[in-house]
Every structure is written in structure tokens, then in C-alpha cells.
Amino acid sequence: MVQVILLLFLVISFFISPCLHIIAFPQLINKRTHNNQTPLILAVSRKHLSCVQCLLAAGGDPNIANVLGETALFKGIKIKYIC
């Protein structure tokens, strides 16, 4: 659980390259929070394009849904039309 919290903190933080920290723990790339949020969903939600690219390259699954049924792919499309 501590690793998941650390991972999610790194995704939402404003470090220059948070994806370097994420891929250091490859077993956590598709790990979910209590709301089924994955690092990829959080990175997309926060418009961290470089992190999104890094997570996808490392095997992040864009089709995992959160508790609301939203996937990273869905959120990306939604954000594109909102902005």
C-alpha cells in the first residue's frame, strides 16, 4: 500500500520526469487505488503527456476502468474536447 501511495504521489507531483520513478517499479504500472485509478488514468487526468507516453511504453493499460467506468483512453478523449 505504501508503494501505491508513493507511486501515485509521483504521478501527480510536478517533478521534471515522474515517469522515471514509476518505471522503477514495473509491477505497479497498472496498480489501482481504492477508486481503481491507475497511474495512467491519473497522468492523463493531469495532462502529464510525457508521463502518459512513458507509462504506455512500459505497458500501462489504457483500457482499465476506474469505479466510474472511465478508462485512460476515455479521459484523454474527454479532456481533448474540454480544453
C-alpha positions as CSV (number, residue, x, y, z in Angstrom):
1,M,0.0,0.0,0.0
2,V,2.8,2.4,0.8
3,Q,4.3,1.8,-2.7
4,V,1.0,2.6,-4.3
5,I,0.7,5.8,-2.4
6,L,4.3,6.7,-3.3
7,L,3.6,5.9,-6.9
8,L,0.5,8.0,-7.1
9,F,2.2,10.9,-5.4
10,L,5.0,10.8,-8.0
11,V,2.5,10.8,-10.8
12,I,0.6,13.8,-9.6
13,S,3.6,15.8,-8.5
14,F,5.4,18.3,-10.6
15,F,8.8,16.6,-10.9
16,I,10.6,17.0,-14.2
17,S,10.3,13.3,-15.0
18,P,8.0,11.4,-12.7
19,C,7.7,8.5,-15.1
20,L,11.3,7.6,-14.3
21,H,10.2,6.8,-10.8
22,I,7.2,4.8,-12.0
23,I,9.0,2.5,-14.3
24,A,11.4,1.8,-11.5
25,F,8.5,-0.3,-10.1
26,P,7.2,-2.1,-13.2
27,Q,4.9,-4.3,-11.1
28,L,3.0,-1.2,-10.1
29,I,2.4,0.3,-13.6
30,N,-1.2,-0.9,-13.7
31,K,-1.7,-0.9,-9.9
32,R,-5.1,0.5,-8.8
33,T,-6.1,2.8,-6.0
34,H,-9.2,2.2,-3.9
35,N,-11.1,4.0,-6.7
36,N,-9.5,1.8,-9.3
37,Q,-7.4,4.8,-10.6
38,T,-4.2,3.7,-12.3
39,P,-1.1,5.8,-12.7
40,L,-2.0,6.1,-16.4
41,I,-5.5,7.4,-15.6
42,L,-4.1,10.0,-13.2
43,A,-1.4,11.1,-15.6
44,V,-4.0,11.6,-18.4
45,S,-6.3,13.5,-16.0
46,R,-3.5,15.8,-15.1
47,K,-2.3,16.2,-18.7
48,H,1.2,14.9,-18.0
49,L,1.9,13.9,-21.6
50,S,5.5,12.7,-21.1
51,C,4.4,10.5,-18.2
52,V,1.5,9.1,-20.2
53,Q,3.9,8.2,-23.1
54,C,6.3,6.6,-20.6
55,L,3.6,4.6,-18.9
56,L,2.2,3.4,-22.2
57,A,5.7,2.4,-23.4
58,A,6.2,0.5,-20.2
59,G,3.0,-1.5,-20.5
60,G,0.3,0.8,-19.0
61,D,-3.1,-0.5,-20.0
62,P,-5.3,2.3,-21.3
63,N,-8.4,0.1,-21.1
64,I,-8.5,-0.4,-17.3
65,A,-11.6,1.4,-15.9
66,N,-12.0,3.3,-12.6
67,V,-15.0,2.9,-10.4
68,L,-16.9,5.3,-12.7
69,G,-16.2,3.2,-15.7
70,E,-13.7,5.7,-17.1
71,T,-10.6,4.5,-18.8
72,A,-7.4,6.5,-19.5
73,L,-8.4,6.5,-23.2
74,F,-11.9,7.8,-22.3
75,K,-10.4,10.5,-20.1
76,G,-8.0,11.5,-22.8
77,I,-10.8,12.0,-25.3
78,K,-12.9,13.8,-22.8
79,I,-10.1,16.2,-21.9
80,K,-9.3,16.9,-25.5
81,Y,-12.9,18.2,-26.0
82,I,-13.0,20.1,-22.8
83,C,-9.8,22.1,-23.4
